[in-house]
Amino acid sequence: MGRVVMIVRIMPSDSEVDLNSLEERIRSMLPGDFRLVSSTREPIGFGMESLLVGISVPEEEGVTDRLEDYLRSIEGVGEVQVEALSRE
């Protein structure tokens, strides 16, 4: 089975969320078949930033919903939006 990299924009739940801590929570709590391969920050406005992460996932049906549900369950995550998808 192949793998794909999903680029996901993660908006913090509020302006007080520490993005370094949030990134570490995401990295340490990923399910075994998911891998964080990149992470950058992008300004959204008014001093707030979002995380733009690349996560390697198995190429299988329903994996996008699984990843979004997982990310939404993490404390400090507000919104999750898949921006791009490419083969690894």
PDB file of N, CA, C and O in Angstrom:
ATOM      1  N   MET A   1       0.842  -1.170   0.000  1.00  0.00           N
ATOM      2  CA  MET A   1       0.000   0.000   0.000  1.00  0.00           C
ATOM      3  C   MET A   1       0.889   1.235   0.000  1.00  0.00           C
ATOM      4  O   MET A   1       1.911   1.278   0.685  1.00  0.00           O
ATOM      5  N   GLY A   2       0.491   2.239  -0.774  1.00  0.00           N
ATOM      6  CA  GLY A   2       1.265   3.468  -0.864  1.00  0.00           C
ATOM      7  C   GLY A   2       0.964   4.423   0.282  1.00  0.00           C
ATOM      8  O   GLY A   2       0.111   4.164   1.131  1.00  0.00           O
ATOM      9  N   ARG A   3       1.684   5.524   0.280  1.00  0.00           N
ATOM     10  CA  ARG A   3       1.492   6.556   1.293  1.00  0.00           C
ATOM     11  C   ARG A   3       1.318   7.890   0.590  1.00  0.00           C
ATOM     12  O   ARG A   3       1.819   8.094  -0.516  1.00  0.00           O
ATOM     13  N   VAL A   4       0.610   8.787   1.235  1.00  0.00           N
ATOM     14  CA  VAL A   4       0.426  10.144   0.732  1.00  0.00           C
ATOM     15  C   VAL A   4       0.759  11.123   1.852  1.00  0.00           C
ATOM     16  O   VAL A   4       0.696  10.784   3.034  1.00  0.00           O
ATOM     17  N   VAL A   5       1.111  12.338   1.459  1.00  0.00           N
ATOM     18  CA  VAL A   5       1.352  13.404   2.429  1.00  0.00           C
ATOM     19  C   VAL A   5       0.203  14.387   2.310  1.00  0.00           C
ATOM     20  O   VAL A   5      -0.092  14.900   1.230  1.00  0.00           O
ATOM     21  N   MET A   6      -0.435  14.636   3.437  1.00  0.00           N
ATOM     22  CA  MET A   6      -1.520  15.612   3.496  1.00  0.00           C
ATOM     23  C   MET A   6      -0.973  16.880   4.143  1.00  0.00           C
ATOM     24  O   MET A   6      -0.373  16.835   5.217  1.00  0.00           O
ATOM     25  N   ILE A   7      -1.186  17.999   3.480  1.00  0.00           N
ATOM     26  CA  ILE A   7      -0.828  19.294   4.044  1.00  0.00           C
ATOM     27  C   ILE A   7      -2.100  19.827   4.697  1.00  0.00           C
ATOM     28  O   ILE A   7      -3.121  20.022   4.037  1.00  0.00           O
ATOM     29  N   VAL A   8      -2.016  20.059   6.003  1.00  0.00           N
ATOM     30  CA  VAL A   8      -3.199  20.426   6.779  1.00  0.00           C
ATOM     31  C   VAL A   8      -2.949  21.747   7.513  1.00  0.00           C
ATOM     32  O   VAL A   8      -1.925  21.920   8.174  1.00  0.00           O
ATOM     33  N   ARG A   9      -3.899  22.670   7.385  1.00  0.00           N
ATOM     34  CA  ARG A   9      -3.840  23.919   8.139  1.00  0.00           C
ATOM     35  C   ARG A   9      -4.599  23.700   9.442  1.00  0.00           C
ATOM     36  O   ARG A   9      -5.757  23.281   9.444  1.00  0.00           O
ATOM     37  N   ILE A  10      -3.918  23.993  10.553  1.00  0.00           N
ATOM     38  CA  ILE A  10      -4.520  23.840  11.871  1.00  0.00           C
ATOM     39  C   ILE A  10      -4.610  25.213  12.504  1.00  0.00           C
ATOM     40  O   ILE A  10      -3.600  25.875  12.745  1.00  0.00           O
ATOM     41  N   MET A  11      -5.838  25.626  12.770  1.00  0.00           N
ATOM     42  CA  MET A  11      -6.084  26.912  13.413  1.00  0.00           C
ATOM     43  C   MET A  11      -6.193  26.668  14.913  1.00  0.00           C
ATOM     44  O   MET A  11      -6.905  25.758  15.336  1.00  0.00           O
ATOM     45  N   PRO A  12      -5.500  27.465  15.722  1.00  0.00           N
ATOM     46  CA  PRO A  12      -5.620  27.299  17.170  1.00  0.00           C
ATOM     47  C   PRO A  12      -7.026  27.687  17.642  1.00  0.00           C
ATOM     48  O   PRO A  12      -7.705  28.493  17.007  1.00  0.00           O
ATOM     49  N   SER A  13      -7.448  27.102  18.763  1.00  0.00           N
ATOM     50  CA  SER A  13      -8.789  27.387  19.285  1.00  0.00           C
ATOM     51  C   SER A  13      -8.914  28.824  19.787  1.00  0.00           C
ATOM     52  O   SER A  13     -10.007  29.390  19.777  1.00  0.00           O
ATOM     53  N   ASP A  14      -7.803  29.415  20.225  1.00  0.00           N
ATOM     54  CA  ASP A  14      -7.805  30.832  20.600  1.00  0.00           C
ATOM     55  C   ASP A  14      -6.383  31.380  20.541  1.00  0.00           C
ATOM     56  O   ASP A  14      -5.433  30.638  20.291  1.00  0.00           O
ATOM     57  N   SER A  15      -6.246  32.678  20.772  1.00  0.00           N
ATOM     58  CA  SER A  15      -4.945  33.331  20.621  1.00  0.00           C
ATOM     59  C   SER A  15      -3.953  32.962  21.719  1.00  0.00           C
ATOM     60  O   SER A  15      -2.765  33.260  21.592  1.00  0.00           O
ATOM     61  N   GLU A  16      -4.403  32.330  22.776  1.00  0.00           N
ATOM     62  CA  GLU A  16      -3.533  31.957  23.891  1.00  0.00           C
ATOM     63  C   GLU A  16      -2.845  30.607  23.698  1.00  0.00           C
ATOM     64  O   GLU A  16      -1.993  30.239  24.506  1.00  0.00           O
ATOM     65  N   VAL A  17      -3.190  29.863  22.654  1.00  0.00           N
ATOM     66  CA  VAL A  17      -2.617  28.536  22.429  1.00  0.00           C
ATOM     67  C   VAL A  17      -1.151  28.671  22.010  1.00  0.00           C
ATOM     68  O   VAL A  17      -0.831  29.404  21.074  1.00  0.00           O
ATOM     69  N   ASP A  18      -0.271  27.964  22.705  1.00  0.00           N
ATOM     70  CA  ASP A  18       1.156  27.936  22.383  1.00  0.00           C
ATOM     71  C   ASP A  18       1.363  26.953  21.228  1.00  0.00           C
ATOM     72  O   ASP A  18       1.178  25.747  21.398  1.00  0.00           O
ATOM     73  N   LEU A  19       1.748  27.468  20.051  1.00  0.00           N
ATOM     74  CA  LEU A  19       1.884  26.615  18.869  1.00  0.00           C
ATOM     75  C   LEU A  19       3.014  25.602  19.012  1.00  0.00           C
ATOM     76  O   LEU A  19       2.929  24.516  18.438  1.00  0.00           O
ATOM     77  N   ASN A  20       4.072  25.923  19.759  1.00  0.00           N
ATOM     78  CA  ASN A  20       5.142  24.943  19.984  1.00  0.00           C
ATOM     79  C   ASN A  20       4.616  23.743  20.753  1.00  0.00           C
ATOM     80  O   ASN A  20       4.911  22.601  20.399  1.00  0.00           O
ATOM     81  N   SER A  21       3.841  23.988  21.801  1.00  0.00           N
ATOM     82  CA  SER A  21       3.253  22.901  22.586  1.00  0.00           C
ATOM     83  C   SER A  21       2.248  22.118  21.753  1.00  0.00           C
ATOM     84  O   SER A  21       2.190  20.891  21.832  1.00  0.00           O
ATOM     85  N   LEU A  22       1.462  22.825  20.957  1.00  0.00           N
ATOM     86  CA  LEU A  22       0.468  22.164  20.116  1.00  0.00           C
ATOM     87  C   LEU A  22       1.153  21.246  19.111  1.00  0.00           C
ATOM     88  O   LEU A  22       0.714  20.115  18.904  1.00  0.00           O
ATOM     89  N   GLU A  23       2.220  21.723  18.488  1.00  0.00           N
ATOM     90  CA  GLU A  23       2.962  20.900  17.534  1.00  0.00           C
ATOM     91  C   GLU A  23       3.511  19.641  18.217  1.00  0.00           C
ATOM     92  O   GLU A  23       3.443  18.552  17.648  1.00  0.00           O
ATOM     93  N   GLU A  24       4.045  19.781  19.416  1.00  0.00           N
ATOM     94  CA  GLU A  24       4.577  18.617  20.146  1.00  0.00           C
ATOM     95  C   GLU A  24       3.474  17.631  20.505  1.00  0.00           C
ATOM     96  O   GLU A  24       3.682  16.420  20.432  1.00  0.00           O
ATOM     97  N   ARG A  25       2.288  18.140  20.898  1.00  0.00           N
ATOM     98  CA  ARG A  25       1.165  17.240  21.201  1.00  0.00           C
ATOM     99  C   ARG A  25       0.767  16.464  19.960  1.00  0.00           C
ATOM    100  O   ARG A  25       0.503  15.263  20.029  1.00  0.00           O
ATOM    101  N   ILE A  26       0.722  17.149  18.825  1.00  0.00           N
ATOM    102  CA  ILE A  26       0.364  16.478  17.576  1.00  0.00           C
ATOM    103  C   ILE A  26       1.398  15.409  17.252  1.00  0.00           C
ATOM    104  O   ILE A  26       1.038  14.276  16.930  1.00  0.00           O
ATOM    105  N   ARG A  27       2.670  15.756  17.332  1.00  0.00           N
ATOM    106  CA  ARG A  27       3.761  14.828  17.008  1.00  0.00           C
ATOM    107  C   ARG A  27       3.734  13.586  17.917  1.00  0.00           C
ATOM    108  O   ARG A  27       3.869  12.459  17.440  1.00  0.00           O
ATOM    109  N   SER A  28       3.561  13.801  19.204  1.00  0.00           N
ATOM    110  CA  SER A  28       3.654  12.691  20.156  1.00  0.00           C
ATOM    111  C   SER A  28       2.404  11.824  20.197  1.00  0.00           C
ATOM    112  O   SER A  28       2.471  10.670  20.619  1.00  0.00           O
ATOM    113  N   MET A  29       1.265  12.360  19.764  1.00  0.00           N
ATOM    114  CA  MET A  29       0.019  11.607  19.883  1.00  0.00           C
ATOM    115  C   MET A  29      -0.473  11.017  18.570  1.00  0.00           C
ATOM    116  O   MET A  29      -1.549  10.421  18.531  1.00  0.00           O
ATOM    117  N   LEU A  30       0.297  11.172  17.486  1.00  0.00           N
ATOM    118  CA  LEU A  30      -0.156  10.624  16.203  1.00  0.00           C
ATOM    119  C   LEU A  30      -0.292   9.109  16.277  1.00  0.00           C
ATOM    120  O   LEU A  30       0.553   8.441  16.874  1.00  0.00           O
ATOM    121  N   PRO A  31      -1.345   8.558  15.679  1.00  0.00           N
ATOM    122  CA  PRO A  31      -1.463   7.100  15.602  1.00  0.00           C
ATOM    123  C   PRO A  31      -0.255   6.504  14.880  1.00  0.00           C
ATOM    124  O   PRO A  31       0.413   7.203  14.118  1.00  0.00           O
ATOM    125  N   GLY A  32       0.030   5.236  15.108  1.00  0.00           N
ATOM    126  CA  GLY A  32       1.225   4.578  14.592  1.00  0.00           C
ATOM    127  C   GLY A  32       1.421   4.646  13.093  1.00  0.00           C
ATOM    128  O   GLY A  32       2.560   4.642  12.627  1.00  0.00           O
ATOM    129  N   ASP A  33       0.331   4.710  12.311  1.00  0.00           N
ATOM    130  CA  ASP A  33       0.474   4.724  10.859  1.00  0.00           C
ATOM    131  C   ASP A  33       0.518   6.142  10.282  1.00  0.00           C
ATOM    132  O   ASP A  33       0.550   6.304   9.062  1.00  0.00           O
ATOM    133  N   PHE A  34       0.519   7.174  11.142  1.00  0.00           N
ATOM    134  CA  PHE A  34       0.634   8.564  10.715  1.00  0.00           C
ATOM    135  C   PHE A  34       1.991   9.092  11.160  1.00  0.00           C
ATOM    136  O   PHE A  34       2.463   8.746  12.243  1.00  0.00           O
ATOM    137  N   ARG A  35       2.636   9.940  10.322  1.00  0.00           N
ATOM    138  CA  ARG A  35       3.931  10.542  10.684  1.00  0.00           C
ATOM    139  C   ARG A  35       3.924  12.026  10.326  1.00  0.00           C
ATOM    140  O   ARG A  35       3.549  12.403   9.216  1.00  0.00           O
ATOM    141  N   LEU A  36       4.341  12.862  11.270  1.00  0.00           N
ATOM    142  CA  LEU A  36       4.495  14.286  11.011  1.00  0.00           C
ATOM    143  C   LEU A  36       5.811  14.469  10.257  1.00  0.00           C
ATOM    144  O   LEU A  36       6.874  14.123  10.772  1.00  0.00           O
ATOM    145  N   VAL A  37       5.745  15.014   9.033  1.00  0.00           N
ATOM    146  CA  VAL A  37       6.959  15.154   8.225  1.00  0.00           C
ATOM    147  C   VAL A  37       7.398  16.609   8.052  1.00  0.00           C
ATOM    148  O   VAL A  37       8.541  16.872   7.679  1.00  0.00           O
ATOM    149  N   SER A  38       6.499  17.550   8.319  1.00  0.00           N
ATOM    150  CA  SER A  38       6.883  18.963   8.227  1.00  0.00           C
ATOM    151  C   SER A  38       5.926  19.812   9.051  1.00  0.00           C
ATOM    152  O   SER A  38       4.793  19.415   9.322  1.00  0.00           O
ATOM    153  N   SER A  39       6.402  20.986   9.443  1.00  0.00           N
ATOM    154  CA  SER A  39       5.564  21.910  10.197  1.00  0.00           C
ATOM    155  C   SER A  39       6.105  23.325  10.009  1.00  0.00           C
ATOM    156  O   SER A  39       7.293  23.580  10.205  1.00  0.00           O
ATOM    157  N   THR A  40       5.220  24.237   9.628  1.00  0.00           N
ATOM    158  CA  THR A  40       5.573  25.647   9.514  1.00  0.00           C
ATOM    159  C   THR A  40       4.442  26.468  10.121  1.00  0.00           C
ATOM    160  O   THR A  40       3.350  25.959  10.376  1.00  0.00           O
ATOM    161  N   ARG A  41       4.719  27.713  10.340  1.00  0.00           N
ATOM    162  CA  ARG A  41       3.707  28.637  10.863  1.00  0.00           C
ATOM    163  C   ARG A  41       3.419  29.684   9.794  1.00  0.00           C
ATOM    164  O   ARG A  41       4.311  30.133   9.074  1.00  0.00           O
ATOM    165  N   GLU A  42       2.152  30.055   9.714  1.00  0.00           N
ATOM    166  CA  GLU A  42       1.752  31.107   8.777  1.00  0.00           C
ATOM    167  C   GLU A  42       0.898  32.129   9.502  1.00  0.00           C
ATOM    168  O   GLU A  42      -0.015  31.764  10.243  1.00  0.00           O
ATOM    169  N   PRO A  43       1.185  33.403   9.298  1.00  0.00           N
ATOM    170  CA  PRO A  43       0.365  34.440   9.933  1.00  0.00           C
ATOM    171  C   PRO A  43      -1.057  34.425   9.371  1.00  0.00           C
ATOM    172  O   PRO A  43      -1.268  34.220   8.176  1.00  0.00           O
ATOM    173  N   ILE A  44      -2.018  34.646  10.257  1.00  0.00           N
ATOM    174  CA  ILE A  44      -3.411  34.730   9.807  1.00  0.00           C
ATOM    175  C   ILE A  44      -3.905  36.170   9.907  1.00  0.00           C
ATOM    176  O   ILE A  44      -4.791  36.582   9.158  1.00  0.00           O
ATOM    177  N   GLY A  45      -3.339  36.918  10.817  1.00  0.00           N
ATOM    178  CA  GLY A  45      -3.745  38.312  11.012  1.00  0.00           C
ATOM    179  C   GLY A  45      -3.906  38.620  12.488  1.00  0.00           C
ATOM    180  O   GLY A  45      -4.137  37.726  13.302  1.00  0.00           O
ATOM    181  N   PHE A  46      -3.782  39.888  12.820  1.00  0.00           N
ATOM    182  CA  PHE A  46      -3.940  40.353  14.196  1.00  0.00           C
ATOM    183  C   PHE A  46      -3.002  39.623  15.159  1.00  0.00           C
ATOM    184  O   PHE A  46      -3.357  39.383  16.313  1.00  0.00           O
ATOM    185  N   GLY A  47      -1.798  39.269  14.680  1.00  0.00           N
ATOM    186  CA  GLY A  47      -0.800  38.617  15.526  1.00  0.00           C
ATOM    187  C   GLY A  47      -0.994  37.125  15.707  1.00  0.00           C
ATOM    188  O   GLY A  47      -0.187  36.488  16.385  1.00  0.00           O
ATOM    189  N   MET A  48      -2.031  36.543  15.128  1.00  0.00           N
ATOM    190  CA  MET A  48      -2.267  35.100  15.256  1.00  0.00           C
ATOM    191  C   MET A  48      -1.590  34.349  14.122  1.00  0.00           C
ATOM    192  O   MET A  48      -1.400  34.880  13.028  1.00  0.00           O
ATOM    193  N   GLU A  49      -1.230  33.104  14.405  1.00  0.00           N
ATOM    194  CA  GLU A  49      -0.619  32.229  13.410  1.00  0.00           C
ATOM    195  C   GLU A  49      -1.364  30.903  13.382  1.00  0.00           C
ATOM    196  O   GLU A  49      -2.028  30.519  14.345  1.00  0.00           O
ATOM    197  N   SER A  50      -1.236  30.211  12.251  1.00  0.00           N
ATOM    198  CA  SER A  50      -1.754  28.852  12.130  1.00  0.00           C
ATOM    199  C   SER A  50      -0.569  27.923  11.902  1.00  0.00           C
ATOM    200  O   SER A  50       0.508  28.358  11.494  1.00  0.00           O
ATOM    201  N   LEU A  51      -0.782  26.650  12.169  1.00  0.00           N
ATOM    202  CA  LEU A  51       0.222  25.633  11.845  1.00  0.00           C
ATOM    203  C   LEU A  51      -0.127  25.040  10.497  1.00  0.00           C
ATOM    204  O   LEU A  51      -1.291  24.743  10.227  1.00  0.00           O
ATOM    205  N   LEU A  52       0.864  24.867   9.658  1.00  0.00           N
ATOM    206  CA  LEU A  52       0.694  24.182   8.389  1.00  0.00           C
ATOM    207  C   LEU A  52       1.575  22.946   8.485  1.00  0.00           C
ATOM    208  O   LEU A  52       2.801  23.048   8.430  1.00  0.00           O
ATOM    209  N   VAL A  53       0.951  21.770   8.630  1.00  0.00           N
ATOM    210  CA  VAL A  53       1.706  20.547   8.870  1.00  0.00           C
ATOM    211  C   VAL A  53       1.565  19.589   7.703  1.00  0.00           C
ATOM    212  O   VAL A  53       0.530  19.541   7.038  1.00  0.00           O
ATOM    213  N   GLY A  54       2.618  18.831   7.465  1.00  0.00           N
ATOM    214  CA  GLY A  54       2.591  17.746   6.488  1.00  0.00           C
ATOM    215  C   GLY A  54       2.571  16.440   7.265  1.00  0.00           C
ATOM    216  O   GLY A  54       3.451  16.192   8.089  1.00  0.00           O
ATOM    217  N   ILE A  55       1.577  15.609   7.007  1.00  0.00           N
ATOM    218  CA  ILE A  55       1.448  14.344   7.713  1.00  0.00           C
ATOM    219  C   ILE A  55       1.371  13.225   6.685  1.00  0.00           C
ATOM    220  O   ILE A  55       0.518  13.231   5.798  1.00  0.00           O
ATOM    221  N   SER A  56       2.277  12.267   6.822  1.00  0.00           N
ATOM    222  CA  SER A  56       2.303  11.098   5.948  1.00  0.00           C
ATOM    223  C   SER A  56       1.296  10.084   6.485  1.00  0.00           C
ATOM    224  O   SER A  56       1.330   9.713   7.659  1.00  0.00           O
ATOM    225  N   VAL A  57       0.400   9.644   5.599  1.00  0.00           N
ATOM    226  CA  VAL A  57      -0.658   8.705   5.989  1.00  0.00           C
ATOM    227  C   VAL A  57      -0.740   7.584   4.952  1.00  0.00           C
ATOM    228  O   VAL A  57      -0.319   7.772   3.811  1.00  0.00           O
ATOM    229  N   PRO A  58      -1.280   6.416   5.334  1.00  0.00           N
ATOM    230  CA  PRO A  58      -1.467   5.351   4.352  1.00  0.00           C
ATOM    231  C   PRO A  58      -2.508   5.772   3.306  1.00  0.00           C
ATOM    232  O   PRO A  58      -3.476   6.463   3.624  1.00  0.00           O
ATOM    233  N   GLU A  59      -2.300   5.355   2.087  1.00  0.00           N
ATOM    234  CA  GLU A  59      -3.238   5.680   1.014  1.00  0.00           C
ATOM    235  C   GLU A  59      -4.381   4.669   1.061  1.00  0.00           C
ATOM    236  O   GLU A  59      -4.305   3.587   0.480  1.00  0.00           O
ATOM    237  N   GLU A  60      -5.437   5.054   1.766  1.00  0.00           N
ATOM    238  CA  GLU A  60      -6.591   4.177   1.912  1.00  0.00           C
ATOM    239  C   GLU A  60      -7.851   5.015   2.052  1.00  0.00           C
ATOM    240  O   GLU A  60      -7.796   6.191   2.414  1.00  0.00           O
ATOM    241  N   GLU A  61      -8.973   4.400   1.765  1.00  0.00           N
ATOM    242  CA  GLU A  61     -10.243   5.108   1.829  1.00  0.00           C
ATOM    243  C   GLU A  61     -10.563   5.526   3.261  1.00  0.00           C
ATOM    244  O   GLU A  61     -10.373   4.748   4.196  1.00  0.00           O
ATOM    245  N   GLY A  62     -11.045   6.748   3.428  1.00  0.00           N
ATOM    246  CA  GLY A  62     -11.456   7.252   4.728  1.00  0.00           C
ATOM    247  C   GLY A  62     -10.348   7.833   5.579  1.00  0.00           C
ATOM    248  O   GLY A  62     -10.604   8.275   6.699  1.00  0.00           O
ATOM    249  N   VAL A  63      -9.112   7.846   5.074  1.00  0.00           N
ATOM    250  CA  VAL A  63      -7.998   8.324   5.883  1.00  0.00           C
ATOM    251  C   VAL A  63      -8.079   9.826   6.142  1.00  0.00           C
ATOM    252  O   VAL A  63      -7.621  10.289   7.187  1.00  0.00           O
ATOM    253  N   THR A  64      -8.647  10.593   5.222  1.00  0.00           N
ATOM    254  CA  THR A  64      -8.778  12.033   5.421  1.00  0.00           C
ATOM    255  C   THR A  64      -9.692  12.320   6.616  1.00  0.00           C
ATOM    256  O   THR A  64      -9.353  13.124   7.483  1.00  0.00           O
ATOM    257  N   ASP A  65     -10.846  11.660   6.654  1.00  0.00           N
ATOM    258  CA  ASP A  65     -11.766  11.849   7.781  1.00  0.00           C
ATOM    259  C   ASP A  65     -11.130  11.401   9.084  1.00  0.00           C
ATOM    260  O   ASP A  65     -11.294  12.054  10.114  1.00  0.00           O
ATOM    261  N   ARG A  66     -10.410  10.296   9.045  1.00  0.00           N
ATOM    262  CA  ARG A  66      -9.738   9.785  10.244  1.00  0.00           C
ATOM    263  C   ARG A  66      -8.731  10.797  10.780  1.00  0.00           C
ATOM    264  O   ARG A  66      -8.677  11.046  11.984  1.00  0.00           O
ATOM    265  N   LEU A  67      -7.929  11.383   9.880  1.00  0.00           N
ATOM    266  CA  LEU A  67      -6.929  12.368  10.281  1.00  0.00           C
ATOM    267  C   LEU A  67      -7.596  13.623  10.838  1.00  0.00           C
ATOM    268  O   LEU A  67      -7.187  14.123  11.886  1.00  0.00           O
ATOM    269  N   GLU A  68      -8.607  14.133  10.158  1.00  0.00           N
ATOM    270  CA  GLU A  68      -9.299  15.336  10.628  1.00  0.00           C
ATOM    271  C   GLU A  68      -9.918  15.107  12.002  1.00  0.00           C
ATOM    272  O   GLU A  68      -9.796  15.957  12.883  1.00  0.00           O
ATOM    273  N   ASP A  69     -10.583  13.960  12.196  1.00  0.00           N
ATOM    274  CA  ASP A  69     -11.189  13.650  13.496  1.00  0.00           C
ATOM    275  C   ASP A  69     -10.134  13.570  14.582  1.00  0.00           C
ATOM    276  O   ASP A  69     -10.334  14.077  15.686  1.00  0.00           O
ATOM    277  N   TYR A  70      -9.014  12.938  14.277  1.00  0.00           N
ATOM    278  CA  TYR A  70      -7.933  12.824  15.248  1.00  0.00           C
ATOM    279  C   TYR A  70      -7.424  14.213  15.648  1.00  0.00           C
ATOM    280  O   TYR A  70      -7.295  14.512  16.835  1.00  0.00           O
ATOM    281  N   LEU A  71      -7.137  15.060  14.651  1.00  0.00           N
ATOM    282  CA  LEU A  71      -6.586  16.389  14.939  1.00  0.00           C
ATOM    283  C   LEU A  71      -7.570  17.244  15.730  1.00  0.00           C
ATOM    284  O   LEU A  71      -7.161  17.979  16.629  1.00  0.00           O
ATOM    285  N   ARG A  72      -8.859  17.159  15.412  1.00  0.00           N
ATOM    286  CA  ARG A  72      -9.866  17.940  16.138  1.00  0.00           C
ATOM    287  C   ARG A  72      -9.977  17.519  17.602  1.00  0.00           C
ATOM    288  O   ARG A  72     -10.436  18.300  18.436  1.00  0.00           O
ATOM    289  N   SER A  73      -9.565  16.301  17.921  1.00  0.00           N
ATOM    290  CA  SER A  73      -9.676  15.809  19.300  1.00  0.00           C
ATOM    291  C   SER A  73      -8.553  16.334  20.203  1.00  0.00           C
ATOM    292  O   SER A  73      -8.606  16.149  21.419  1.00  0.00           O
ATOM    293  N   ILE A  74      -7.548  16.977  19.629  1.00  0.00           N
ATOM    294  CA  ILE A  74      -6.409  17.467  20.406  1.00  0.00           C
ATOM    295  C   ILE A  74      -6.742  18.824  21.022  1.00  0.00           C
ATOM    296  O   ILE A  74      -7.257  19.714  20.345  1.00  0.00           O
ATOM    297  N   GLU A  75      -6.447  18.968  22.297  1.00  0.00           N
ATOM    298  CA  GLU A  75      -6.691  20.217  23.007  1.00  0.00           C
ATOM    299  C   GLU A  75      -5.894  21.360  22.358  1.00  0.00           C
ATOM    300  O   GLU A  75      -4.697  21.230  22.098  1.00  0.00           O
ATOM    301  N   GLY A  76      -6.574  22.464  22.106  1.00  0.00           N
ATOM    302  CA  GLY A  76      -5.926  23.630  21.508  1.00  0.00           C
ATOM    303  C   GLY A  76      -6.176  23.769  20.020  1.00  0.00           C
ATOM    304  O   GLY A  76      -5.886  24.814  19.439  1.00  0.00           O
ATOM    305  N   VAL A  77      -6.717  22.717  19.386  1.00  0.00           N
ATOM    306  CA  VAL A  77      -7.010  22.767  17.950  1.00  0.00           C
ATOM    307  C   VAL A  77      -8.408  23.335  17.757  1.00  0.00           C
ATOM    308  O   VAL A  77      -9.374  22.836  18.334  1.00  0.00           O
ATOM    309  N   GLY A  78      -8.511  24.384  16.939  1.00  0.00           N
ATOM    310  CA  GLY A  78      -9.804  24.980  16.625  1.00  0.00           C
ATOM    311  C   GLY A  78     -10.376  24.386  15.354  1.00  0.00           C
ATOM    312  O   GLY A  78     -11.307  23.582  15.402  1.00  0.00           O
ATOM    313  N   GLU A  79      -9.819  24.782  14.214  1.00  0.00           N
ATOM    314  CA  GLU A  79     -10.283  24.296  12.915  1.00  0.00           C
ATOM    315  C   GLU A  79      -9.170  23.520  12.222  1.00  0.00           C
ATOM    316  O   GLU A  79      -7.984  23.767  12.439  1.00  0.00           O
ATOM    317  N   VAL A  80      -9.588  22.574  11.382  1.00  0.00           N
ATOM    318  CA  VAL A  80      -8.657  21.754  10.605  1.00  0.00           C
ATOM    319  C   VAL A  80      -9.112  21.793   9.158  1.00  0.00           C
ATOM    320  O   VAL A  80     -10.287  21.575   8.860  1.00  0.00           O
ATOM    321  N   GLN A  81      -8.168  22.074   8.252  1.00  0.00           N
ATOM    322  CA  GLN A  81      -8.516  22.119   6.833  1.00  0.00           C
ATOM    323  C   GLN A  81      -7.392  21.471   6.022  1.00  0.00           C
ATOM    324  O   GLN A  81      -6.236  21.886   6.106  1.00  0.00           O
ATOM    325  N   VAL A  82      -7.742  20.455   5.239  1.00  0.00           N
ATOM    326  CA  VAL A  82      -6.756  19.816   4.354  1.00  0.00           C
ATOM    327  C   VAL A  82      -6.547  20.743   3.172  1.00  0.00           C
ATOM    328  O   VAL A  82      -7.492  21.069   2.454  1.00  0.00           O
ATOM    329  N   GLU A  83      -5.291  21.171   2.968  1.00  0.00           N
ATOM    330  CA  GLU A  83      -4.959  22.125   1.908  1.00  0.00           C
ATOM    331  C   GLU A  83      -4.488  21.427   0.635  1.00  0.00           C
ATOM    332  O   GLU A  83      -4.761  21.894  -0.470  1.00  0.00           O
ATOM    333  N   ALA A  84      -3.778  20.304   0.791  1.00  0.00           N
ATOM    334  CA  ALA A  84      -3.212  19.622  -0.376  1.00  0.00           C
ATOM    335  C   ALA A  84      -2.939  18.159  -0.025  1.00  0.00           C
ATOM    336  O   ALA A  84      -2.884  17.772   1.142  1.00  0.00           O
ATOM    337  N   LEU A  85      -2.775  17.381  -1.061  1.00  0.00           N
ATOM    338  CA  LEU A  85      -2.520  15.951  -0.930  1.00  0.00           C
ATOM    339  C   LEU A  85      -1.576  15.546  -2.053  1.00  0.00           C
ATOM    340  O   LEU A  85      -1.809  15.889  -3.212  1.00  0.00           O
ATOM    341  N   SER A  86      -0.503  14.813  -1.720  1.00  0.00           N
ATOM    342  CA  SER A  86       0.403  14.356  -2.772  1.00  0.00           C
ATOM    343  C   SER A  86       0.987  13.004  -2.390  1.00  0.00           C
ATOM    344  O   SER A  86       1.071  12.659  -1.211  1.00  0.00           O
ATOM    345  N   ARG A  87       1.382  12.256  -3.386  1.00  0.00           N
ATOM    346  CA  ARG A  87       2.026  10.961  -3.116  1.00  0.00           C
ATOM    347  C   ARG A  87       3.399  11.198  -2.511  1.00  0.00           C
ATOM    348  O   ARG A  87       4.093  12.157  -2.851  1.00  0.00           O
ATOM    349  N   GLU A  88       3.763  10.325  -1.629  1.00  0.00           N
ATOM    350  CA  GLU A  88       5.059  10.435  -0.948  1.00  0.00           C
ATOM    351  C   GLU A  88       6.177   9.965  -1.841  1.00  0.00           C
ATOM    352  O   GLU A  88       7.339   9.985  -1.438  1.00  0.00           O
TER     353      GLU A  88
END
